[in-house]
Amino acid sequence: MAANQKADNRAKERAEMLRQIEAEVLETAHWLAKDKLDPRVMAAMAEVPRHAFVPRMEDAYAYRNEPLPIGLGQTISQPYIVAVMTDQAGVGPGSRVLEIGTGSGYQAAVLAALGCEVWSIEALPELAEEAARRLKAAGYAKVHCRQGDGARGWPEAAPFDAVLVTAAATSIPPALIDQLKPGGRLILPVGAPDGVLRRNASQRLLRIEKGHDGGLTETVILPVAFVPLVSPPQD
Ligand code: SAH
């Protein structure tokens, strides 16, 4: 198949993925308290080549609205979840965003496509290396990657407009609150790592907003099922 035909097919698949995200946003509008996501977030989702972030074996499924395995028991999140988390972060061009759990690098690429500068931490060295290489090759120069324990945050680059955690915590890591700007938002799944069916999951995706007086406001966004936060191997 000619390269431009392939690119064309990918663009079509991506457009279909966007329709599925829109449909799921409508289905979950009662949770999200909105029936449409920020158009800038949807434009970023339309731009990032998800197929460049999934293992070759999963290539045919790259644009399904589903999580996919990326090795070492980890997953690239479902596109709908990536869109919702990005939307909930309330960020845009020029925002400084910390991501915990680089995984495939896809969520970081979506934030970068939105115009954010991104600091992303991955616990597992193999995934950290691969994601950094992939993001660089795809031209995402505004994503800074490092391997380590995300629960400690990235103090040298703090404070952040938003922090996104893409693995489930059993409690809220205090460092991540400390590293938020006043007015900043922490988006994270909290709960036991037992959820398989998302609608039945015991985890909740939370939005925690730091007020200008330093006070915290917590909002439940959605029931979710994320892989658990782990301790990096050498820590
Ligand atoms: N955001 C990813 C999804 C990753 S799944 C994407 O877009 O593909 C969650 C990731 O969090 C896994 O890669 C896992 O290894 C990583 N992780 C788990 N615990 C962590 C920790 N304490 N610090 C940093 N990363 C962690």
Boltz pocket constraint, residues with backbone or C-beta under 6 A from the ligand:
constraints:
  - pocket:
      binder: B
      contacts: [[A, 74], [A, 75], [A, 76], [A, 77], [A, 100], [A, 101], [A, 102], [A, 103], [A, 104], [A, 105], [A, 106], [A, 107], [A, 108], [A, 121], [A, 122], [A, 123], [A, 124], [A, 127], [A, 148], [A, 149], [A, 150], [A, 151], [A, 166], [A, 167], [A, 227], [A, 228], [A, 229], [A, 230], [A, 231], [A, 232]]
      max_distance: 6.0
